[in-house]
């Protein structure tokens, strides 16, 4: 199993970023996928979840209305569109195969003016 995140960076508050996670080594189209994040000094937290077909999504209260999780099963990729970013969104963002202990290495997102 391999999960590779990309798309992180340094942006100002109010701006947007789109994270991508490329998956391989398992049947991606049958797998619910998720995004987690870990802020400095804090525990890793669930940000968003999407079912295998993409029909159902769930979000942490802190990101509802600002973040959107989506997937492209033809290309084994899950995305996280992040809008109206805030300083408290800063952290390392990880992609995870929901039902298994399989994680990517993460991508750093920093929101700062």
C-alpha positions in Angstrom: 0.0 0.0 0.0 1.3 3.4 -0.9 -0.3 6.8 -0.3 1.4 9.9 -1.5 0.1 13.4 -0.6 0.9 16.6 -2.4 -0.3 20.1 -2.8 0.7 21.6 0.6 2.4 24.9 1.0 2.4 28.4 2.6 -0.6 30.6 1.9 -2.2 33.6 3.5 -5.4 33.5 5.5 -8.4 33.5 3.3 -6.7 31.7 0.4 -7.2 28.2 -0.9 -5.2 25.0 -1.4 -6.0 21.7 -3.0 -4.4 18.6 -1.6 -4.1 15.4 -3.6 -3.4 11.9 -2.5 -2.3 9.3 -5.0 -3.0 5.7 -3.9 -1.7 2.3 -5.0 -1.4 -1.2 -3.8 -5.1 -1.8 -3.0 -8.5 -1.6 -4.7 -9.0 2.1 -4.4 -12.5 2.1 -5.8 -13.7 -0.1 -3.0 -12.0 1.9 -0.2 -13.4 4.7 1.9 -10.7 7.3 2.2 -10.0 10.1 4.7 -7.9 13.1 5.4 -6.4 13.8 8.8 -4.3 16.6 10.1 -1.9 17.2 12.9 -1.1 20.7 14.2 2.1 21.4 16.2 1.8 20.0 19.7 -1.7 18.5 19.1 -3.0 15.1 18.4 -3.9 14.0 14.9 -7.5 14.7 14.0 -10.0 13.5 11.4 -10.7 16.3 8.9 -12.9 14.6 6.2 -14.1 11.2 5.1 -15.5 9.9 1.8 -17.1 6.6 1.0 -15.8 4.4 -1.8 -18.2 5.6 -4.4 -18.0 9.2 -3.3 -21.7 9.4 -2.4 -21.2 10.2 1.2 -18.8 12.7 2.9 -18.3 13.8 6.4 -16.4 16.6 7.9 -15.0 17.9 11.2 -17.1 20.7 12.5 -14.1 23.0 12.2 -13.9 22.7 8.5 -17.5 22.3 7.4 -18.5 24.7 4.7 -14.8 25.4 3.9 -13.3 22.1 2.9 -14.5 19.6 0.3 -13.3 16.0 -0.1 -13.6 14.3 -3.4 -12.2 11.4 -5.3 -11.4 10.2 -8.8 -11.6 6.4 -8.8 -10.3 6.2 -12.4 -7.0 7.7 -11.3 -6.8 6.4 -7.7 -6.7 9.8 -6.3 -8.5 11.6 -3.4 -8.6 15.3 -3.0 -9.1 17.9 -0.3 -10.1 21.4 -1.5 -9.5 23.8 1.3 -11.0 27.3 1.0 -11.1 30.3 3.3 -8.1 29.0 5.1 -7.4 30.1 8.7 -4.2 30.0 10.8 -5.7 27.2 12.8 -5.7 25.0 9.7 -1.9 24.9 9.9 -0.5 21.4 10.2 0.6 18.3 8.4 -2.2 16.7 6.4 -2.3 13.0 5.9 -4.2 10.7 3.6 -5.5 7.5 5.1 -7.2 4.4 3.9 -10.2 4.5 6.3 -10.5 0.9 7.2 -6.8 0.1 7.5 -3.8 1.5 9.3 -2.3 2.8 6.1 -1.1 6.4 6.0 0.8 8.6 3.7 3.8 10.7 4.9 1.9 13.9 4.9 2.1 17.3 3.3 2.7 20.5 5.3 0.1 23.2 5.1 1.0 26.6 6.7 -1.4 29.5 6.9 0.3 32.7 7.8 0.3 36.4 6.8 
